[in-house]
Amino acid sequence: MEKIIYRAKGRGYVACIVAVCALLAALLAVSIWLFVASRIVIAAILLIIAAVGAVWTAIEVFSYKLVLTDEGIALSENRFLASVRQEKVELKYEGLCELKQTYVACKEYKTAPAIALFYSDGIFRFLNVKRFSQPQIDMIISDIKRLAEAGLGREVSVLKHKKGEGFAILY
């Protein structure tokens, strides 16, 4: 059984993680300075906030992944602090006909890159790949195509995405 794991390496995602880590490091530095200045209570509160934030960020970074297997696709929850931006997605290759990279408009009216999967029964699903880089997205599409074709025994077509082309709206 083949299992391919993709970890998010998109520029925006990495920049956001670096910014959060810099903020947490600044909180840690301020709390150490406050300990030295004998402001123990405030320093302890900031230290606890920094520690909880670091643990929370580490859990998020290590748990978010896209897993491709012979049976299907599993994409972890997309979380930001306490809110879930996208529930966990689990898709099967059964009936998959076409793949296409596209953009989706989310509730906040922002667009995000996505992979559209079109099935033979007329249903289509999206994988939000906002946190992944463009080379990763291209590899994900080719791996999905390869694994689906191996399991289905027929060709799965990949539709070309053109810049400036329309996008889907998700609510």
Residue pairs with C-beta under 8 A, 6 or more apart in sequence:
1 69
1 70
2 68
2 69
2 70
2 147
3 67
3 68
3 69
4 67
4 68
4 69
4 143
4 147
5 65
5 66
5 67
5 68
6 65
6 66
6 67
6 68
6 132
6 136
6 139
6 140
7 64
7 65
8 64
8 65
8 131
8 132
8 136
9 132
9 133
9 136
10 130
10 131
10 132
10 133
10 136
11 133
12 130
12 131
13 130
13 131
13 132
17 57
17 61
20 53
20 57
21 54
21 57
23 53
24 50
24 53
24 54
24 57
25 50
27 46
27 47
27 49
27 50
27 53
28 46
28 47
28 50
30 46
31 42
31 43
31 44
31 46
31 47
31 50
32 43
33 43
34 40
34 42
34 43
34 46
35 43
56 81
60 79
63 76
64 76
64 77
64 78
64 79
64 131
65 75
65 76
66 73
66 74
66 75
66 76
66 127
66 129
66 132
66 140
67 73
67 74
67 75
68 140
68 143
68 144
68 147
69 147
70 147
70 150
70 151
71 92
71 93
71 151
72 90
72 91
72 92
72 93
73 89
73 90
73 91
73 93
73 127
73 144
74 88
74 89
74 90
74 91
75 86
75 88
75 89
75 90
75 127
75 128
76 88
77 84
77 86
77 87
77 88
78 84
78 85
78 86
78 128
78 130
78 131
79 85
85 106
86 128
89 125
89 127
89 128
91 117
91 125
91 127
93 144
93 147
93 148
93 151
93 152
94 152
95 119
95 120
95 121
96 117
96 118
96 119
96 120
96 148
96 152
96 156
97 118
97 119
97 120
97 156
97 157
98 117
98 118
98 156
98 157
98 158
98 159
99 115
99 116
99 117
99 118
99 141
99 144
99 145
99 156
99 157
99 158
99 159
100 115
100 116
100 118
100 158
100 159
100 160
100 161
101 113
101 114
101 115
101 116
101 137
101 141
101 161
102 113
102 114
102 115
102 116
102 126
102 161
102 165
102 167
102 168
103 111
103 112
103 113
103 114
103 167
103 168
104 111
104 112
104 114
104 126
104 128
104 167
104 168
104 169
104 170
105 111
105 167
105 168
105 169
105 170
106 112
106 170
107 170
107 171
111 167
112 128
112 129
112 130
113 128
113 129
113 130
113 132
113 134
113 137
114 126
114 127
114 128
114 129
114 130
114 168
115 126
115 127
115 129
115 137
115 140
115 141
115 144
116 124
116 125
116 126
116 168
117 124
117 125
117 126
117 127
117 144
118 124
119 125
126 168
126 170
127 140
129 136
129 137
129 140
132 140
141 158
142 158
144 156
145 156
145 158
148 156
149 155
149 156
